[in-house]
Amino acid sequence: MTTTLTNAQEQVLGFMQDSRCILIGHHLSNDLSALKLAHTRCIDTSVVFDNIARPAGKPSLKWLAQTYLGKTIQEPRPQGPTFAGLGTAATDSPVAKPESRGHSPTEDARACVELVKKKLEKGMAFGKIATERASIFEKVCEWGMRGAFVGPASQKYASTADSRFDCMSDDEVCHTFVSSSIILNLILQDYFICN
């Protein structure tokens, strides 16, 4: 059976006419691009789950299913038995030949839905890499040190620093520290100073 692009678009558009329709899949942008369609309500498992092995990349559906569902998907499937003398088998018993056509879209779709259900049950942090969002000034404070930000826009970028100095030149920086009697123990980058 051959399906044309127009047939595929009609079938998908039939589902998408309902304004409540949510498309769930993996790397949906690829599928929608191939279909030359767009939809505003999508849950893409390659986006809502992180790739722990390579945080900059997107996780594979096979890895997500194995890691979070304990399921093996996208494995070659047997096509059916072959018999000695009729195929490649050398015995009289049926031998399954691996399928070379790729993986099952139905299996992939089910895995995506199961992953989304599990994420909804466990919360939005499930499947995400825990990131600590403390500023360097908060870390310095945890280490028992004090931090100062020196430079333009100190109010914007260093709200958690112990001291902030809006200096616009090296001369201003020198004058500020000489006049404020701050003891310098460590200088990080251009203007971050700890004591």
Wavefront OBJ file of the C-alpha trace (Angstrom):
o trace
v 0.000 0.000 0.000
v 1.348 3.405 -0.947
v 0.427 6.538 0.978
v 1.030 9.899 -0.601
v 2.038 13.056 1.243
v -1.457 14.437 0.616
v -3.070 11.310 2.135
v -0.825 11.520 5.201
v -1.523 15.251 5.619
v -5.294 14.656 5.393
v -5.141 11.923 8.047
v -3.087 14.014 10.479
v -5.139 17.154 9.830
v -8.262 15.129 10.623
v -6.950 14.615 14.154
v -5.680 18.153 14.496
v -9.054 19.761 13.696
v -10.074 19.167 17.290
v -8.612 22.125 19.189
v -7.981 19.846 22.190
v -5.716 17.558 20.154
v -2.231 17.190 21.628
v 0.396 15.545 19.447
v 2.741 13.310 21.418
v 5.893 11.952 19.829
v 9.659 11.954 19.655
v 11.465 14.603 17.574
v 8.058 15.828 16.378
v 9.637 18.724 14.513
v 11.090 16.200 12.047
v 7.705 14.549 11.450
v 5.805 17.814 11.161
v 8.443 19.215 8.827
v 8.234 16.138 6.582
v 4.441 16.512 6.521
v 4.751 20.273 5.931
v 2.416 20.880 8.886
v 2.512 22.832 12.136
v 0.653 22.328 15.396
v 0.711 24.404 18.553
v -0.072 21.681 21.086
v 2.777 19.173 21.093
v 4.577 17.144 23.727
v 7.927 16.064 22.362
v 9.707 13.453 24.476
v 13.051 14.536 23.009
v 12.457 17.947 24.615
v 10.738 17.160 27.930
v 13.407 14.583 28.873
v 17.114 15.365 29.106
v 20.002 13.373 27.720
v 21.994 12.523 30.831
v 24.900 11.065 28.838
v 25.225 14.169 26.622
v 23.377 17.115 28.173
v 23.839 19.233 25.037
v 22.142 16.595 22.847
v 18.663 15.122 22.762
v 18.003 11.622 24.107
v 17.007 8.771 21.800
v 13.577 7.226 22.256
v 15.227 3.807 22.605
v 17.334 5.103 25.529
v 14.347 6.842 27.180
v 12.211 3.675 26.995
v 15.018 1.539 28.441
v 15.911 4.036 31.180
v 12.481 5.189 32.358
v 10.132 2.386 31.287
v 12.484 -0.603 31.542
v 11.474 -1.591 27.995
v 13.556 -2.537 25.013
v 12.232 -1.026 21.798
v 13.464 -0.560 18.242
v 15.070 -3.990 18.088
v 15.048 -5.992 14.832
v 11.962 -8.201 14.688
v 11.616 -11.648 13.189
v 10.009 -11.694 9.735
v 8.830 -15.256 10.038
v 10.189 -18.775 9.721
v 12.467 -20.015 6.982
v 13.106 -23.689 6.445
v 16.179 -25.669 5.432
v 16.567 -25.690 1.695
v 14.174 -22.746 1.250
v 16.052 -19.967 2.937
v 19.232 -19.375 4.842
v 18.578 -21.830 7.693
v 20.745 -24.932 7.772
v 18.443 -27.120 9.913
v 14.904 -28.437 9.661
v 13.655 -26.148 12.436
v 12.143 -22.740 11.741
v 14.638 -19.916 12.122
v 13.614 -16.321 12.633
v 15.314 -13.868 10.328
v 15.839 -10.317 11.660
v 13.735 -7.639 10.038
v 15.715 -5.013 8.174
v 12.938 -2.439 7.825
v 13.641 -0.494 11.019
v 11.418 -0.127 14.040
v 7.693 -0.118 14.632
v 5.963 3.283 14.603
v 3.209 1.814 16.790
v 5.763 0.693 19.391
v 7.425 4.134 19.274
v 4.076 5.912 19.704
v 3.131 3.726 22.673
v 6.513 4.357 24.301
v 6.057 8.134 23.886
v 2.603 8.043 25.487
v 3.890 5.899 28.381
v 6.806 8.287 28.920
v 4.475 11.307 29.016
v 2.095 9.543 31.425
v 5.013 8.682 33.713
v 6.272 12.278 33.593
v 2.807 13.583 34.507
v 2.611 11.104 37.415
v 6.094 11.875 38.780
v 6.226 15.617 38.075
v 7.960 17.921 35.638
v 11.409 17.361 37.182
v 11.237 13.647 36.280
v 13.692 12.879 33.477
v 15.435 16.240 33.752
v 19.006 16.813 34.837
v 19.010 18.514 38.215
v 20.822 21.771 37.780
v 21.992 23.932 40.594
v 21.240 27.531 39.807
v 23.227 29.235 42.543
v 25.269 32.259 41.594
v 29.003 32.277 42.138
v 28.420 34.772 44.956
v 26.131 32.319 46.778
v 28.797 29.615 46.393
v 31.505 31.938 47.759
v 29.271 32.652 50.771
v 28.806 28.882 51.353
v 32.597 28.547 51.431
v 32.744 31.118 54.223
v 34.126 33.888 52.046
v 32.822 37.269 50.979
v 32.288 38.318 47.390
v 32.301 41.653 45.621
v 31.249 42.555 42.098
v 33.051 45.429 40.484
v 31.965 46.704 37.097
v 29.103 48.245 35.210
v 25.587 46.961 35.959
v 26.547 45.449 39.306
v 22.967 45.875 40.561
v 21.696 43.758 37.671
v 24.251 40.951 37.718
v 25.390 40.703 41.327
v 22.372 41.048 43.566
v 23.684 38.320 45.900
v 27.223 39.727 46.269
v 28.254 41.156 49.658
v 29.515 44.323 47.982
v 28.798 45.929 44.620
v 30.759 48.719 43.000
v 29.701 50.359 39.744
v 33.124 51.170 38.351
v 33.614 52.088 34.720
v 37.432 52.080 34.485
v 40.505 50.438 35.988
v 41.336 53.687 37.771
v 37.916 53.689 39.443
v 38.425 50.048 40.497
v 41.806 50.879 42.100
v 40.440 53.967 43.833
v 37.399 52.039 45.142
v 39.504 49.326 46.745
v 42.122 51.646 48.169
v 39.448 53.837 49.729
v 37.212 50.988 50.973
v 40.029 49.056 52.721
v 38.912 45.677 51.316
v 41.611 43.029 51.753
v 42.032 41.125 48.510
v 42.663 37.398 48.741
v 41.583 36.192 45.331
v 40.769 37.785 42.004
v 38.602 35.846 39.589
v 38.393 37.025 36.011
v 38.357 40.761 35.463
v 36.458 42.284 38.389
v 35.176 39.552 40.722
v 36.936 39.826 44.072
v 36.679 37.652 47.189
v 38.127 38.344 50.611
l 1 2 3 4 5 6 7 8 9 10 11 12 13 14 15 16 17 18 19 20 21 22 23 24 25 26 27 28 29 30 31 32 33 34 35 36 37 38 39 40 41 42 43 44 45 46 47 48 49 50 51 52 53 54 55 56 57 58 59 60 61 62 63 64 65 66 67 68 69 70 71 72 73 74 75 76 77 78 79 80 81 82 83 84 85 86 87 88 89 90 91 92 93 94 95 96 97 98 99 100 101 102 103 104 105 106 107 108 109 110 111 112 113 114 115 116 117 118 119 120 121 122 123 124 125 126 127 128 129 130 131 132 133 134 135 136 137 138 139 140 141 142 143 144 145 146 147 148 149 150 151 152 153 154 155 156 157 158 159 160 161 162 163 164 165 166 167 168 169 170 171 172 173 174 175 176 177 178 179 180 181 182 183 184 185 186 187 188 189 190 191 192 193 194 195
